[in-house]
Amino acid sequence: MNRYFAVCILVAGLAAKAQKLAPPVELTAEQDHQRMMDLLHMTSLRRGADGRNPQAPNAANYDESKANPYPNLPDPLVTNHGQKITTAEQWWTKRRPEIVELFDREVYGRVPANTPKVNWEVVSTENGINNDVPVVTKHLIGHVDNSSYPLISVNIELTLTTPAHAAGPVPVIMEFGFVWPKSLPRPTETGPSWQQQVLAHGWGYAVLLPNTVQADNGTGLTKGIIGLMNKGQPRKVDDWGALRAWAWGASRALDYFETDRAVDAKQVGIAGHSRYGKAALITMAYDPRFAIAYVSSSGEGGAKLNRRNWGELVENVAATSEYHWMAGNFLKYAGPLHWNDLPVDSHELIALCAPRPVFIGAGAANKGDGWVDAKGMFMAEVAAGPVYRLLGRKDLGTSTLPPIGTSLTGGDIAFRQHTEGHTPAPNWPVFLTFASRYLNGPSSQSVR
């Protein structure tokens, strides 16, 4: 065992014994879910959509004529009290804080004000070659200060790879590391990996393992960073969920990048696919230090409009298998309330990223990516456009969904639906070309 960890475990054990701390509460996801419903005085949830059986009574809808029962979205440029926002100053000082508060309280949950410091340790440094490019890879662990509750340890795993012969600090694209579910067939990918494509631009890449910040299940809510902050107790109704916790972890990685001379920390992008696409968009919305985002197939809880009846629904995310992503209050909108009662929608999450560039992508419905609702994500970008324009940036340039395979990259928000399935791979080249307008690395020299 690493001596550092051995000492940490010993110190934590002694501290816990001295403080006579109660151990973390052990609840199954079902028990914790029911507990949250009890706190909200809810007796039932509506059933989510069944995406596997088209003959089921609750089969997922893929009929556009039934997809938009609530066409009127909250106006991102009208305050809670009905004031029209007409200047950038009003956006920053009045409306944006209102939107953040609503997402905090009702959707993703609040991050505690006193989150602990993360001490980053470079565990190892390796020199290597990736697609003929000499690189340096650092393996890092972010040790979260757990002195407030030593019974829970959180150690964030991160790798950082930069070109070995760069002339100076380089832009970095960081991805939330994705673990494919056993039930989901992994697509066959050809050509250079996304990492190799990033290196071809002279940039670096990083991979953050979000499950080392917070587990991807309800059972883990009394552990991880959420459990640490709650001293092993279950959440309150407005506490943060896993998506917000993963975004917090990405921000702590950016803290490290600000100390690494190989990285241009003002030019760090965030990327993620599927549930980690949700986390990437949330990261971008909440942390203004990130320069650009690639949000792939994020669907419900991400860029998809909550008010759309297509594929995955609010009810699916509020169910036992996914509720841990969100604040407890989100469950209300799958029970006594409905999607139209949400005070915000995903177009306002995209608007929180303004004026910084965001690329939103998805795959083809007939190839297996219908669940995420590409059109619903496109519509959200269109509805975020007025905020980008108010801040002097360009929107998508159209409100008509383009043919599949068409790249809308002329503005500061971009969209592309590729022709394959549930994979980010086909859109990586398009995203990186888009990102090249904003990220500028130093000249580098490859040794072949």
SEBAFI-733238 format. One record per residue (C-alpha): residue number from 1; x, y, z. Coordinates in steps of 0.1 Angstrom, whole numbers. Each point is the difference from the previous one (the first is absolute). Example, Ala and Ser with C-alpha at 12.3 -4.5 7.8 and 13.67 -1.06 7.14 Angstrom:
BEGIN
{seq:1&u:123&v:-45&w:78} .
{seq:2&u:14&v:34&w:-7} .
***
This chain:
BEGIN
{seq:1&u:0&v:0&w:0} .
{seq:2&u:12&v:35&w:-8} .
{seq:3&u:14&v:15&w:32} .
{seq:4&u:-20&v:32&w:-6} .
{seq:5&u:-33&v:-19&w:0} .
{seq:6&u:10&v:-21&w:30} .
{seq:7&u:7&v:31&w:20} .
{seq:8&u:-33&v:16&w:-11} .
{seq:9&u:-19&v:-31&w:10} .
{seq:10&u:17&v:-1&w:34} .
{seq:11&u:-6&v:37&w:6} .
{seq:12&u:-36&v:-3&w:-11} .
{seq:13&u:-7&v:-29&w:23} .
{seq:14&u:16&v:17&w:30} .
{seq:15&u:-20&v:32&w:-7} .
{seq:16&u:-32&v:-19&w:-4} .
{seq:17&u:5&v:-18&w:32} .
{seq:18&u:9&v:32&w:19} .
{seq:19&u:-32&v:17&w:-13} .
{seq:20&u:-22&v:-31&w:5} .
{seq:21&u:-15&v:6&w:-35} .
{seq:22&u:-30&v:-19&w:-11} .
{seq:23&u:7&v:-21&w:-31} .
{seq:24&u:-17&v:9&w:-34} .
{seq:25&u:-36&v:-10&w:-2} .
{seq:26&u:-5&v:-31&w:-22} .
{seq:27&u:-31&v:2&w:-22} .
{seq:28&u:-9&v:-17&w:-33} .
{seq:29&u:-9&v:22&w:-29} .
{seq:30&u:-36&v:-11&w:5} .
{seq:31&u:0&v:9&w:36} .
{seq:32&u:16&v:34&w:-6} .
{seq:33&u:-23&v:8&w:-29} .
{seq:34&u:-30&v:-8&w:22} .
{seq:35&u:15&v:21&w:28} .
{seq:36&u:2&v:30&w:-24} .
{seq:37&u:-36&v:-5&w:-11} .
{seq:38&u:-11&v:0&w:36} .
{seq:39&u:19&v:33&w:6} .
{seq:40&u:-19&v:14&w:-30} .
{seq:41&u:-33&v:-14&w:12} .
{seq:42&u:-3&v:-20&w:-32} .
{seq:43&u:-19&v:-33&w:-2} .
{seq:44&u:8&v:-9&w:-36} .
{seq:45&u:19&v:8&w:-32} .
{seq:46&u:-13&v:-2&w:-35} .
{seq:47&u:16&v:-28&w:-20} .
{seq:48&u:29&v:9&w:-23} .
{seq:49&u:1&v:-9&w:-37} .
{seq:50&u:9&v:-35&w:-10} .
{seq:51&u:27&v:3&w:-27} .
{seq:52&u:3&v:-38&w:-6} .
{seq:53&u:-36&v:-12&w:-7} .
{seq:54&u:-19&v:21&w:-26} .
{seq:55&u:-32&v:-20&w:9} .
{seq:56&u:1&v:10&w:37} .
{seq:57&u:-27&v:23&w:13} .
{seq:58&u:27&v:25&w:9} .
{seq:59&u:21&v:-5&w:-31} .
{seq:60&u:23&v:29&w:-8} .
{seq:61&u:-14&v:24&w:-24} .
{seq:62&u:17&v:6&w:-33} .
{seq:63&u:-29&v:17&w:-18} .
{seq:64&u:8&v:37&w:-5} .
{seq:65&u:-37&v:9&w:-1} .
{seq:66&u:-2&v:-10&w:37} .
{seq:67&u:34&v:12&w:11} .
{seq:68&u:-6&v:36&w:10} .
{seq:69&u:-30&v:2&w:24} .
{seq:70&u:15&v:31&w:17} .
{seq:71&u:13&v:23&w:-28} .
{seq:72&u:4&v:31&w:22} .
{seq:73&u:34&v:1&w:17} .
{seq:74&u:11&v:22&w:29} .
{seq:75&u:15&v:32&w:-14} .
{seq:76&u:37&v:2&w:9} .
{seq:77&u:-2&v:38&w:-4} .
{seq:78&u:-30&v:6&w:23} .
{seq:79&u:6&v:1&w:37} .
{seq:80&u:-21&v:-18&w:26} .
{seq:81&u:-19&v:32&w:5} .
{seq:82&u:-6&v:6&w:-37} .
{seq:83&u:27&v:25&w:-8} .
{seq:84&u:14&v:-2&w:-35} .
{seq:85&u:37&v:-3&w:-1} .
{seq:86&u:15&v:23&w:-27} .
{seq:87&u:37&v:5&w:10} .
{seq:88&u:29&v:-22&w:7} .
{seq:89&u:3&v:16&w:35} .
{seq:90&u:-36&v:-10&w:8} .
{seq:91&u:7&v:-36&w:-11} .
{seq:92&u:31&v:-3&w:22} .
{seq:93&u:-14&v:18&w:31} .
{seq:94&u:-37&v:-9&w:-1} .
{seq:95&u:-12&v:-28&w:-22} .
{seq:96&u:30&v:-24&w:0} .
{seq:97&u:1&v:-3&w:38} .
{seq:98&u:-37&v:-7&w:0} .
{seq:99&u:4&v:-29&w:-25} .
{seq:100&u:29&v:-14&w:19} .
{seq:101&u:-21&v:0&w:32} .
{seq:102&u:-28&v:-18&w:-17} .
{seq:103&u:22&v:-27&w:-13} .
{seq:104&u:17&v:-3&w:34} .
{seq:105&u:-33&v:-4&w:19} .
{seq:106&u:-21&v:-20&w:-24} .
{seq:107&u:22&v:-19&w:-24} .
{seq:108&u:36&v:-8&w:7} .
{seq:109&u:3&v:10&w:37} .
{seq:110&u:22&v:23&w:20} .
{seq:111&u:37&v:-4&w:4} .
{seq:112&u:9&v:7&w:37} .
{seq:113&u:18&v:33&w:5} .
{seq:114&u:28&v:-17&w:20} .
{seq:115&u:12&v:-27&w:-23} .
{seq:116&u:35&v:-12&w:11} .
{seq:117&u:33&v:6&w:-16} .
{seq:118&u:14&v:-26&w:-25} .
{seq:119&u:37&v:-7&w:2} .
{seq:120&u:12&v:-14&w:-33} .
{seq:121&u:28&v:-26&w:-1} .
{seq:122&u:19&v:-9&w:-31} .
{seq:123&u:2&v:-38&w:5} .
{seq:124&u:20&v:-7&w:-31} .
{seq:125&u:14&v:17&w:-31} .
{seq:126&u:6&v:-20&w:-32} .
{seq:127&u:15&v:9&w:-34} .
{seq:128&u:-15&v:-17&w:-29} .
{seq:129&u:-12&v:2&w:-36} .
{seq:130&u:-36&v:3&w:-12} .
{seq:131&u:-5&v:-2&w:-38} .
{seq:132&u:36&v:10&w:-5} .
{seq:133&u:-3&v:30&w:23} .
{seq:134&u:24&v:0&w:30} .
{seq:135&u:-21&v:7&w:31} .
{seq:136&u:3&v:3&w:38} .
{seq:137&u:-27&v:-16&w:20} .
{seq:138&u:-6&v:8&w:37} .
{seq:139&u:-21&v:-22&w:22} .
{seq:140&u:-16&v:21&w:28} .
{seq:141&u:-20&v:-6&w:31} .
{seq:142&u:-19&v:29&w:16} .
{seq:143&u:-2&v:-7&w:37} .
{seq:144&u:-31&v:17&w:14} .
{seq:145&u:5&v:14&w:35} .
{seq:146&u:-22&v:-22&w:22} .
{seq:147&u:10&v:13&w:34} .
{seq:148&u:-36&v:10&w:6} .
{seq:149&u:-11&v:-36&w:-3} .
{seq:150&u:29&v:-25&w:-2} .
{seq:151&u:-22&v:-30&w:-5} .
{seq:152&u:-5&v:9&w:-37} .
{seq:153&u:30&v:4&w:-24} .
{seq:154&u:-3&v:15&w:-34} .
{seq:155&u:30&v:-3&w:-24} .
{seq:156&u:-6&v:14&w:-35} .
{seq:157&u:17&v:-18&w:-29} .
{seq:158&u:13&v:21&w:-29} .
{seq:159&u:24&v:-5&w:-29} .
{seq:160&u:16&v:28&w:-19} .
{seq:161&u:19&v:-4&w:-33} .
{seq:162&u:18&v:28&w:-18} .
{seq:163&u:23&v:2&w:-30} .
{seq:164&u:36&v:-6&w:11} .
{seq:165&u:15&v:27&w:-23} .
{seq:166&u:-26&v:28&w:3} .
{seq:167&u:15&v:35&w:-1} .
{seq:168&u:-21&v:10&w:30} .
{seq:169&u:-31&v:-7&w:19} .
{seq:170&u:-27&v:-17&w:-21} .
{seq:171&u:-38&v:0&w:-1} .
{seq:172&u:-15&v:-32&w:15} .
{seq:173&u:-32&v:-18&w:-7} .
{seq:174&u:-12&v:-19&w:31} .
{seq:175&u:-25&v:-28&w:-3} .
{seq:176&u:-21&v:-17&w:26} .
{seq:177&u:12&v:-36&w:-2} .
{seq:178&u:-29&v:-22&w:-13} .
{seq:179&u:-5&v:-36&w:11} .
{seq:180&u:-22&v:-18&w:-24} .
{seq:181&u:-30&v:-19&w:16} .
{seq:182&u:1&v:-37&w:-7} .
{seq:183&u:-35&v:2&w:-15} .
{seq:184&u:11&v:27&w:-26} .
{seq:185&u:19&v:-13&w:-31} .
{seq:186&u:31&v:20&w:-5} .
{seq:187&u:2&v:14&w:-35} .
{seq:188&u:29&v:-9&w:-23} .
{seq:189&u:22&v:31&w:-6} .
{seq:190&u:25&v:4&w:-27} .
{seq:191&u:27&v:26&w:-5} .
{seq:192&u:19&v:21&w:26} .
{seq:193&u:-13&v:1&w:35} .
{seq:194&u:-13&v:33&w:14} .
{seq:195&u:32&v:3&w:20} .
{seq:196&u:21&v:-4&w:-32} .
{seq:197&u:-21&v:26&w:-17} .
{seq:198&u:5&v:24&w:28} .
{seq:199&u:38&v:-6&w:-1} .
{seq:200&u:-1&v:8&w:-38} .
{seq:201&u:-11&v:35&w:9} .
{seq:202&u:30&v:4&w:23} .
{seq:203&u:-22&v:-2&w:31} .
{seq:204&u:-1&v:-23&w:30} .
{seq:205&u:-27&v:-22&w:14} .
{seq:206&u:-12&v:-11&w:34} .
{seq:207&u:-23&v:-27&w:13} .
{seq:208&u:-19&v:4&w:33} .
{seq:209&u:-16&v:-30&w:16} .
{seq:210&u:-33&v:15&w:14} .
{seq:211&u:-8&v:-31&w:21} .
{seq:212&u:30&v:7&w:22} .
{seq:213&u:-17&v:33&w:9} .
{seq:214&u:-35&v:-15&w:5} .
{seq:215&u:-14&v:-34&w:-7} .
{seq:216&u:-26&v:-3&w:-28} .
{seq:217&u:-28&v:-15&w:22} .
{seq:218&u:-23&v:9&w:28} .
{seq:219&u:17&v:-23&w:24} .
{seq:220&u:31&v:21&w:-1} .
{seq:221&u:-16&v:33&w:10} .
{seq:222&u:11&v:-4&w:36} .
{seq:223&u:36&v:-4&w:-13} .
{seq:224&u:21&v:18&w:-25} .
{seq:225&u:3&v:38&w:1} .
{seq:226&u:-38&v:3&w:7} .
{seq:227&u:2&v:-24&w:29} .
{seq:228&u:32&v:17&w:13} .
{seq:229&u:-17&v:34&w:1} .
{seq:230&u:-31&v:-16&w:18} .
{seq:231&u:22&v:-19&w:24} .
{seq:232&u:-15&v:-33&w:-12} .
{seq:233&u:-36&v:11&w:3} .
{seq:234&u:-26&v:-1&w:-28} .
{seq:235&u:-7&v:31&w:-21} .
{seq:236&u:-24&v:28&w:5} .
{seq:237&u:-25&v:8&w:-28} .
{seq:238&u:22&v:27&w:-15} .
{seq:239&u:34&v:-16&w:5} .
{seq:240&u:21&v:-6&w:-31} .
{seq:241&u:-2&v:-32&w:-20} .
{seq:242&u:27&v:-20&w:-19} .
{seq:243&u:0&v:22&w:-31} .
{seq:244&u:8&v:31&w:20} .
{seq:245&u:26&v:-19&w:20} .
{seq:246&u:17&v:-12&w:-32} .
{seq:247&u:0&v:36&w:-12} .
{seq:248&u:16&v:11&w:33} .
{seq:249&u:27&v:-27&w:-6} .
{seq:250&u:7&v:14&w:-34} .
{seq:251&u:5&v:35&w:15} .
{seq:252&u:24&v:-14&w:25} .
{seq:253&u:20&v:-15&w:-29} .
{seq:254&u:1&v:34&w:-16} .
{seq:255&u:14&v:13&w:33} .
{seq:256&u:29&v:-24&w:-5} .
{seq:257&u:4&v:11&w:-37} .
{seq:258&u:5&v:35&w:12} .
{seq:259&u:31&v:-11&w:18} .
{seq:260&u:15&v:-22&w:-28} .
{seq:261&u:24&v:19&w:-23} .
{seq:262&u:-8&v:-24&w:-28} .
{seq:263&u:-36&v:11&w:-2} .
{seq:264&u:-15&v:33&w:-11} .
{seq:265&u:-28&v:0&w:26} .
{seq:266&u:-19&v:28&w:-18} .
{seq:267&u:-5&v:-23&w:-29} .
{seq:268&u:-14&v:-32&w:15} .
{seq:269&u:-30&v:-17&w:-15} .
{seq:270&u:-24&v:-25&w:16} .
{seq:271&u:-15&v:-29&w:-19} .
{seq:272&u:-24&v:-28&w:9} .
{seq:273&u:-23&v:-26&w:-15} .
{seq:274&u:-35&v:-12&w:11} .
{seq:275&u:-3&v:5&w:38} .
{seq:276&u:34&v:16&w:-1} .
{seq:277&u:-12&v:23&w:-28} .
{seq:278&u:-25&v:12&w:26} .
{seq:279&u:29&v:6&w:24} .
{seq:280&u:21&v:18&w:-26} .
{seq:281&u:-28&v:25&w:-7} .
{seq:282&u:-6&v:6&w:37} .
{seq:283&u:38&v:4&w:5} .
{seq:284&u:0&v:26&w:-27} .
{seq:285&u:-30&v:18&w:13} .
{seq:286&u:12&v:3&w:36} .
{seq:287&u:38&v:6&w:-5} .
{seq:288&u:8&v:30&w:-22} .
{seq:289&u:37&v:-10&w:-1} .
{seq:290&u:-7&v:-27&w:-26} .
{seq:291&u:5&v:13&w:-35} .
{seq:292&u:-21&v:-24&w:-21} .
{seq:293&u:-22&v:-31&w:3} .
{seq:294&u:-8&v:-30&w:-21} .
{seq:295&u:-33&v:-14&w:12} .
{seq:296&u:-8&v:-33&w:-16} .
{seq:297&u:-34&v:-18&w:1} .
{seq:298&u:-8&v:15&w:34} .
{seq:299&u:-38&v:-4&w:-3} .
{seq:300&u:-23&v:4&w:30} .
{seq:301&u:16&v:18&w:29} .
{seq:302&u:25&v:15&w:-25} .
{seq:303&u:-7&v:20&w:-32} .
{seq:304&u:-34&v:-16&w:-8} .
{seq:305&u:-30&v:21&w:7} .
{seq:306&u:-18&v:-14&w:31} .
{seq:307&u:-33&v:11&w:-16} .
{seq:308&u:4&v:-24&w:-30} .
{seq:309&u:-18&v:-33&w:-1} .
{seq:310&u:27&v:-19&w:-19} .
{seq:311&u:21&v:-29&w:12} .
{seq:312&u:12&v:3&w:35} .
{seq:313&u:-22&v:21&w:23} .
{seq:314&u:2&v:19&w:33} .
{seq:315&u:-17&v:-31&w:15} .
{seq:316&u:28&v:-23&w:-10} .
{seq:317&u:26&v:23&w:16} .
{seq:318&u:-21&v:2&w:32} .
{seq:319&u:-2&v:-38&w:3} .
{seq:320&u:21&v:-21&w:24} .
{seq:321&u:27&v:-7&w:-26} .
{seq:322&u:8&v:36&w:-8} .
{seq:323&u:-14&v:23&w:27} .
{seq:324&u:35&v:3&w:16} .
{seq:325&u:11&v:22&w:-29} .
{seq:326&u:-23&v:27&w:11} .
{seq:327&u:-12&v:20&w:31} .
{seq:328&u:-28&v:-17&w:19} .
{seq:329&u:-24&v:28&w:-10} .
{seq:330&u:2&v:-11&w:-36} .
{seq:331&u:-22&v:-30&w:9} .
{seq:332&u:-30&v:24&w:5} .
{seq:333&u:-2&v:5&w:-38} .
{seq:334&u:-7&v:-37&w:-5} .
{seq:335&u:-26&v:-2&w:27} .
{seq:336&u:-24&v:27&w:12} .
{seq:337&u:15&v:25&w:-25} .
{seq:338&u:7&v:-3&w:-37} .
{seq:339&u:29&v:10&w:-24} .
{seq:340&u:-18&v:32&w:-8} .
{seq:341&u:2&v:10&w:37} .
{seq:342&u:38&v:0&w:-1} .
{seq:343&u:11&v:37&w:4} .
{seq:344&u:29&v:-6&w:-24} .
{seq:345&u:9&v:-21&w:-29} .
{seq:346&u:31&v:-12&w:-18} .
{seq:347&u:2&v:30&w:-23} .
{seq:348&u:8&v:21&w:31} .
{seq:349&u:27&v:-24&w:10} .
{seq:350&u:16&v:6&w:-34} .
{seq:351&u:-5&v:37&w:4} .
{seq:352&u:20&v:-2&w:33} .
{seq:353&u:30&v:-9&w:-22} .
{seq:354&u:-2&v:32&w:-20} .
{seq:355&u:19&v:16&w:-15} .
{seq:356&u:24&v:-29&w:-1} .
{seq:357&u:-3&v:-25&w:-29} .
{seq:358&u:-19&v:-33&w:4} .
{seq:359&u:-3&v:-28&w:-25} .
{seq:360&u:-29&v:-24&w:4} .
{seq:361&u:-2&v:-32&w:-19} .
{seq:362&u:-20&v:-32&w:-3} .
{seq:363&u:-3&v:-31&w:-22} .
{seq:364&u:-27&v:-14&w:-22} .
{seq:365&u:-33&v:-12&w:14} .
{seq:366&u:-2&v:-30&w:-23} .
{seq:367&u:35&v:-10&w:11} .
{seq:368&u:-8&v:0&w:37} .
{seq:369&u:2&v:36&w:12} .
{seq:370&u:-36&v:9&w:-1} .
{seq:371&u:-3&v:-1&w:38} .
{seq:372&u:20&v:32&w:4} .
{seq:373&u:-23&v:21&w:-23} .
{seq:374&u:24&v:18&w:-24} .
{seq:375&u:-28&v:24&w:-10} .
{seq:376&u:-8&v:9&w:36} .
{seq:377&u:36&v:9&w:5} .
{seq:378&u:1&v:20&w:-32} .
{seq:379&u:-31&v:19&w:11} .
{seq:380&u:16&v:8&w:33} .
{seq:381&u:30&v:15&w:-18} .
{seq:382&u:-24&v:21&w:-21} .
{seq:383&u:-17&v:12&w:32} .
{seq:384&u:34&v:9&w:16} .
{seq:385&u:9&v:21&w:-30} .
{seq:386&u:-15&v:33&w:13} .
{seq:387&u:24&v:0&w:29} .
{seq:388&u:30&v:-6&w:-23} .
{seq:389&u:-12&v:29&w:-22} .
{seq:390&u:-5&v:22&w:30} .
{seq:391&u:36&v:-6&w:10} .
{seq:392&u:13&v:8&w:-35} .
{seq:393&u:4&v:-36&w:-12} .
{seq:394&u:-15&v:-19&w:-29} .
{seq:395&u:-28&v:-26&w:4} .
{seq:396&u:-6&v:-31&w:-21} .
{seq:397&u:-12&v:21&w:-30} .
{seq:398&u:-32&v:-20&w:-6} .
{seq:399&u:-30&v:-13&w:19} .
{seq:400&u:-5&v:-29&w:-25} .
{seq:401&u:15&v:-34&w:9} .
{seq:402&u:25&v:-7&w:-28} .
{seq:403&u:4&v:-33&w:-18} .
{seq:404&u:19&v:-26&w:18} .
{seq:405&u:37&v:3&w:-5} .
{seq:406&u:-2&v:38&w:-4} .
{seq:407&u:25&v:20&w:21} .
{seq:408&u:-13&v:33&w:15} .
{seq:409&u:32&v:15&w:11} .
{seq:410&u:-1&v:36&w:-12} .
{seq:411&u:-11&v:15&w:33} .
{seq:412&u:12&v:-3&w:36} .
{seq:413&u:-24&v:-28&w:7} .
{seq:414&u:2&v:-29&w:-23} .
{seq:415&u:-20&v:-32&w:-8} .
{seq:416&u:5&v:-31&w:-20} .
{seq:417&u:-19&v:-33&w:-2} .
{seq:418&u:22&v:-26&w:-15} .
{seq:419&u:-11&v:-32&w:-18} .
{seq:420&u:11&v:-26&w:25} .
{seq:421&u:-14&v:-11&w:33} .
{seq:422&u:7&v:8&w:37} .
{seq:423&u:36&v:10&w:-3} .
{seq:424&u:19&v:33&w:0} .
{seq:425&u:26&v:-12&w:-25} .
{seq:426&u:-14&v:14&w:-33} .
{seq:427&u:-3&v:35&w:14} .
{seq:428&u:35&v:3&w:15} .
{seq:429&u:16&v:13&w:-33} .
{seq:430&u:-28&v:26&w:-5} .
{seq:431&u:3&v:11&w:37} .
{seq:432&u:37&v:4&w:-2} .
{seq:433&u:-2&v:21&w:-32} .
{seq:434&u:-26&v:21&w:18} .
{seq:435&u:22&v:2&w:31} .
{seq:436&u:30&v:12&w:-21} .
{seq:437&u:-18&v:33&w:-4} .
{seq:438&u:4&v:6&w:37} .
{seq:439&u:30&v:-20&w:12} .
{seq:440&u:35&v:10&w:-11} .
{seq:441&u:29&v:-22&w:11} .
{seq:442&u:37&v:7&w:-4} .
{seq:443&u:20&v:-15&w:-28} .
{seq:444&u:12&v:-35&w:7} .
{seq:445&u:25&v:-23&w:-15} .
{seq:446&u:-7&v:-37&w:-4} .
{seq:447&u:29&v:-24&w:0} .
{seq:448&u:-8&v:-30&w:-23} .
***
